[in-house]
Amino acid sequence: MDDDTGSLPLKQDFSAWYNDLLWRADIMDVRYPVKGLYVWFPYGFAIRKHVYQRLRDLLDRDHQETLFPLLIPEQEFMKEAEHIKGFEEEVYWVTHGGTTPLEVKLALRPTSETAIYPMYALWIRSHADLPIKYYQIVNTFRYETKQTRPLIRLREITSFKEAHTVHATWEEAEAQVEEAIRLYREFYDGLCIPTLVSKRPDWDKFPGADYTIAVDAIMPNGKTLQIGTVHHLGDHFSRTFNITYEDKNGEQKFAQQTCYGISERSIAALISIHGDDKGLILPPAVATIQAVIVPITIGKRHEDVMAAANKLFDDLTSAGFRVKLDTRDMRPGAKYYWWELRGVPLRLELGPRDLDAGQVMAVTRTGQKKPIELAAITDGVSRVFGEIADTIRARAEEHTKSHLCTASSVADLTSTLEGGNVAVVHWCQQRECGDAIETKTNASILGTDVRSRYVPATEGTCIECGKPGKATLVGRAY
C-alpha cells in the first residue's frame, strides 16, 4: 500500500487508531467479503513470520511440530459432551462434497483436541512412549457472534499455535503446565510485552479442563486481552478417547494431558501496546525491516553518498540485519514519515557531512538520535537495537503498572474500571460472589493465584461478602 495521506487518529481514540493503523501500516486488509475474515498484507505477514519463528524456536527445544487435518468427523467431535457444549454455538459444519450430501458431517476445527486425541489413542502403548509434546500452527474457525475485530476477535484465526502433551501422571502434566507458563513468559518478554498470569475461575476454564491458566495483557484503553492459555486436562479426554498406556508394572493407565495455545492476538498486543500517535513501534527482533538507510544526496556529492550507502547496506545485510536502502525520489521528511508509520526501529541518515566524519546518524523509532561510526557499524547497530528494546519494554511496563489499581469495595472497583484500569480486589472464590461482582461492574473476574511482579499475592476480605479472600484480577476484556 502507498496511501499515507493525512494523519493517524490519536492513540487515545484507540479503536479508530487501531483500525486505521492496520490498513495504513500495511498489516491487514479488513475488506474481505466475509465477516470476521481478514487478509494479511506482505509487510504484516512478515511481522507474523518473525513473531512465530521466535515461538517455534522456543517450542522446538523439546516439542515437535506436526500438522493435523482441518476437518473433524462429527462422531469424533461429539464424543466429549462438556467440550462440545463449550463450542456448540461456534462450529462451522461442512455438509456437502460438491453437490453430494455427506454421510458424516465434518466440523471445521474450532480447536483440535477431537482431531488429535483419536490419533494419540492409536500411537500410545507404553510408558516408554511418554511424554508426547507435539504442536501445530494452523487456522481455526469459530462462528463468532460478538463484534469482530482484526487480530482480536475473528471467525478465522489464521495463526493458532496449539500444543498438546501427554504424560504418565497428573503431577507430570502439572509440571508441564508450569513449563508452558515459563515458556510463554519468555516469548512475551522477547516481544517486550508485560503479562499478567492468573488462574481462571472454574466457570471460565477451558471446556474439559481440570483448570486453566491464562496470560493477559493490558491494552491502551485499559481493557485486557487474553494472549495465551494453558490447560491441565487431567484424564478427561484420555477417558473419552481411550488414551491409555501400560505402566512399568504392566497395568493399563489413563494418560494425563495438557494443551496450551497462542494466536495472532500476540501480534495485536505487539501493535497496540507499543505503538504511538505516529504509528507502529516494533522491537528489532520481530521487525519486518530492522533498519532503513536514507541517503541525503546533495549536489556534487551524490555519487559519493550513494556509494557509501550501498556499502553500508551490504555490510549490515552481510551481518544478518534486515535492512532497506530507500532510494525513492521523495523528500527525506516524507521518507521519515513512511518508515515511522511502519515501525522500523532504526533510521540511518547518511549525508555528505556524515560521510566526511566517518559516521552515520542513527535515529531510533523511540526518539533517540546519535551518530554511529561507520568503521564499527555492526557493533553500533546491535548496541542501539538493545537500547531500543530496553526502552520499549520499560514503556510497556510503566503502562501496565499505571493501569493496575487496588479496589477495596464494589463501588471502588466500578470507579477503577470506569477509569480505564484493571483492578486488584480480594474475592472469596465463591461463584455466587463472583457472579454478583461481574453483574454489578459489567466486568470479568480474570483470575486468582496471580503471578506478576506488579500484583502482590495478598489476602483480605472479599469485596462482596466480607469473608476471607485472595488477590484477584478484575477487568473489562476483549
N, C-alpha and C positions, 0 to 999 in steps of 0.2 A: 504494500500500500504506500501511497505517496501524498496523501491529503493531510497536511499538517496545518491547515489554516485555522486561525483562531486559537484561543487558549482553552486548556482543560478547565472544567469546573473545579472549584477549590475542594480540597480533600475533606473539609468539614461537611460538605454535602456528599457523604461517602457513596451513596448509591449512584448518583449521577457521575461522580468522579470515576468510580469503578467501571461502570458500563462504557463510558466514553474512552477510558484508557485501554480497555481490552481491544477496542477497534483501532484506535489511532496509534497504538504502540505495536500493532501487527501481531497480536497474540491470538485473537479468536474472532471469528465472524459469527454473529448471532442470527443471521438471516436465513438459515437453512429452513425449508418449509415444513418442518415437523417440530412441534413444541417440545422444548427440553433437549433438543439435539443441536450441537454446535460444531463448527468446523475450525480446526487448528490452522492458523497461518504458519508458514515455514519458520518464521522467526520465533513465534511462541512455541512451536513444536520442538525447536532446538533447545529452548529452556527446559521443556519437559524431558528431553533426552538426557540432558546433563543432570537434572534432578534425579531421575530414575536410575541413571548409571551409578550415582552415589548410593542409592538404596540397594541396587544389585551388588555393588562391591561389599557392602556390609553383610548382606544375607549370604553371599557366596563363601563367606568364611566357613560356615558349617551347614548351610542349606543347599539344596539342589533345585535348579529351576526346571519346570516342566510345563506341560500345556494340556489341558483337558477340554473336551468339546463344549461348545456353546449351548447345544440342545440337550435338555434333560427329559427323559421319558416321564410321563405323568405318574406312572405307578411308583417310580423311584422318588419323585418329588413329594408324593402324597404319603409316603411311609411314616414320616415323622410328624405327628399331629401338632405338637407345640410349635415346631419350626414353620410348618406351612401356615399355621394360624397367624404367625408374625408377618408373613409375606403375602397372604392370600389376596389382598387388595392391590398388590403391586406387580403381579406376574403378567407378562405378555405370553400368550399362548399361540403356537403355530398349529393350525388345524387342517391345512391342506398342503399337499405336494403338487404344485401346479394346480390343476382343476380337480384333482382326486382327493377326497376326504381321507385323512389319515386314520388308521385303526387306533392308534395311540396318540393322543395329543402330546406335543413337545413344548416344554417351557423354555423360554429364553432365560438363561441363568440370572437370577437376581443376586445370587451368591452361590458358591459352588460345593457346599457340603454334600448335597444329594447327588452331585455328579462324581465327586471324588471318592466318597466313602464306600460305594459298592465295589470300586476297584481296590481300595485298601483291603477290603474283606477277602479278595482273591489273592492279594500279594503277601499278606502277613500270615506266617505259620508258626514261627518260634520266637522266643525272647531274643534270639540272635539276630532277628530282623529289625529289632528296635534299638534306638529310636529312629523314626522316619521324620525327616524335616524337608518337606517339599514346598515350593511356592510357585506362583504364576502371576504374570501381569497381563490382564485381559480386559475386555469390555464387559460390562454387566448392564442389565436393563431392568428398570423399575418404573412402573406406571405412577409417577409422582403426581399427586393431585394438588399439592400446595403450589404456591408461586415458584416457578422455576427460575434459576439464576445461574449464569455461566460459571462453571468450575465448582459451584457450591451446592446447588440442588438441581439434579439432572434426571432425565429419563434414560439417557445412555451415559453411564460412567465409562469414559473411554480408557481410563488408566488405573484400573483397580488391582493393586498388589494384594494378594491374599496368600498367606502361609498356612499350611495345615500340617500339624505334627502329631505323632503317635508315640505313646510311652507305655511302659510296663505298669507304673504305679501313679496314683493321684499326686503324690509328692514330687515325682519326677516331672509330671506335667506342670505342677505349680512352679517348680524351678524354671521351666521353660517360659512360663508367663513372666517371671521376673527378668529373664534374659531378653525377652521381647521388649519389655519396657525399657531396659537399658539400651537396647539397640535403637529404639525409636528416639530416645533422648539424644543419642549420639548423632543420629540422622538429622534431627531438627537443630541441634547445635551447629552442625555444618551449614545449615541454611540461615543461621543467626536468628532463629525463631524461639523465643521463650515458651515453655509449655507448662500447663497445669495437668497433673496426672491424678486421677481420683477413681474411686470405685463407684460405679453407677448404682443407684438404688435398685432393688430386686425387680420392680415393675418396669424398669427401663433397661434391663440387661438383654443381651442377645437371646433370641428365642432358642431354647435348648441348652443354654449355658448354665454352669454352676454359678459363675459370677463373671462380670465384665469390668475391665479396667479401661478407662477412656483417657485420651490425650486431647486437651482443648487448648486453643489459643484465643487471646482477646483481640478482637478486630478493632479498627479505628473508631467505630461508633459505640464501642463498649459491649457489643454482642459477642457471644462466644461461638467459635467454630470448632466442631469436633473434627480433628485431623488425624485420628488414629484410634483403633480399638484393639484390645487383647482379650480373648475369651478363654476361660478354663471350661472345657466342655465335659469334664468328668468322663463317665462311661455312657452318657446319654445317647450319643449317636452310635457308639460301638454296639450297644444292645439292639438298637433298631436295625443296623446294617450287618450285625453279626461279625464284628471285627474282633477276633479272638486270637490268642497266641498260647503256645504251650510253654509253661514256665520251666525252671530248672528241675522241678520235681515231677514233671510230666503232667501237671494239671492244666486244664484249659481255663484261661482267664480272659475277661473282657479288657480290652485296651483302654487307656486313658488318653484324652486328646485335648489339643488346644488349636485355636485358629486366631489369626490376627491380620488386620488389614489397614492399608493406607490408600487413599485415592488422590485424584488431582486437586482435592481440597488443599493438599500440601502446597500446590502452586498458587491457589487463591490466597492462602495465608502469606506466602512469599511476596506476592504482588501487593497485597493490601497493607500489611504491617510495615513494610519498608518504604513504599512509595511516598512521594510528596506532591506538592502542587505542580511541579514541573513534569511529573510522570513517574516512570519506574525507577527504582534503585535496586540493582541486583548485586548480591555478593559475587565477587570474582569467580568463585568456584563453579557457579552454575550459569554464568552469563553467556548468552549466545556469542557475543563479541566482548572480549575482556578489555581490549584497548583499541582506540581508534586514533590513527595518526592523521593530523590535519596540517598539511604543508601551508605555510604562509608565504606565497610566492610574490615577490615584488620586483618589477623591472628586470635589470640585467642578471640578478641572482637566481632567476627561475630555475635554470638547469642545475645549478649547484645545490639548491634546496631540494629539488626533486631527486637528485642522485642520492643525497643523504637520507631522504625519506624512504626511498626504496631499500637502501642498505639497512635502515632501522627496521623496516618491515621484515626483511629477510632474517635479520638477527633475532628478532623476537619470535618469529614463526619457527625458526630452527630450534629455539629454546622450548618450544611446546606451547606457547601462548596462542590464544585465538585473537587474531589481530585483523583490523581492516584499515587499508590505506584509502582515505577519502580524497579522490582527485576530481570530484564533480565540479562543474562550473557554477559554483554558488558562493555567495559571500560567506566568510568564516563564521559570522554570527548565526547564519541560517543553519550551517552545519552543526554548530554547537547545540542549537535548539533541537535539531533532528536526533542527535545521539543522546542528549539528556532525556528526551521523551522516552527513548527506548532503554534507558537504564544502563548504558555502557559504563562500567565502573571508572575507567580512566581515559582521559583525553590527552594526547601528546601533541603539543603545538610546536612546530619547528619552522622558524623563520631565519632570515639572514643573521640577525644578531645572535640567536641561539647557536647557529652553526659556527659563527666566529668564536663563541665562548665555549664550544665543545660540549654543549648541553642541549637538552630538550625540556620544554616547560610542561610539567605534569599537573593536570587539573583533575581532581577526583570528583566523582558524582556526589560525594558527601560534602564538597565545598572547600577542600584544601587545595593550595596551589604552591608548587615549589619546583625548582629545577632538578633534573637528574643528569649526571654526567653520561655522555654517550659511551665513554670508554668502559663504563660499568653498568650498562643499561639493564641487563637481565637481572642482576642482583638488586638494582634500584627498583625495578618494576615489581619484583617479588616482594620487596620490603613494603612498598606502597600498597600492594594488594592486601598484605597482612593488616596494615593500618586501616584500610577501608573496611575490611571485615570486622575489626575491633570496634570501629565507630558505629557501623550498622547494628552490631549486636548490643552495644551499650544503649543506643537509642531505643531499640526494641524492648530491652529490659526495663528501661525507665518508663516506657509506655505501659508495660504490664503492671509494674509496681504502682503507678499512678492511678490505675483503674481497678485496683483491688482495695475494697473498703470493708471494715468490720461493721456489723449491724447487730444491735442488742435487742431489737423488738421488730415486730412485723411492720410497724409504721416507719421505723428507721430503715428497714430493708426496702420498703417501697420507695422511699426517698432516694436511697442509694442507687437503685435500679433505674429510676427516672432520670438520674443524673448521668446515665451512660456508663455505669460501672458494674463490676461483678462483686457480689457480696460474700463475705465470710461470716457465717452465723453458727450458732450451736443448735443442733437438732437431735432429737431422741432416737431417730431412725425408725420410728413407727409410721406405717403407711397413712394412718388417719391424720397425723400431724403434717406429714409430707403433702398430702392432698390439700389440706387447708392452706398451707403456705403457698403452694403453687396457684391455687384458685384466687387467693387474696391479692397476689402480687403479679399475676399473669406472667409468671416466670417458671423456670425449671430448677429442680434440685439436681445439680450436676453430679455431685458425688461426695462421698466421705473418704476417710483414710487418705487425705490429700497429701500428695508427695510433691512438694515445691518449696524451695528455699524462701519463697515470698509469703508462704502461709504456714505459720507455726501450728503444730499439732496440739491445740489446746482443748480443754474440756470446760463445760459450763452448763448453764440451764437452757433447755430447749425454748426457743423464742415463741413457740405456740402453746406448750402445755406446762413449762416450768420444770419438767423432770430433767435428770442428768442427760447431757447431750455432748456430741463431739463436733469439732470444727467441720463445717460443711460448706461447699461452694453452691451458690445460687446465682443464676444468671438468665438472661434472655438470649436464647440460642437460635442460630440459623437452622 
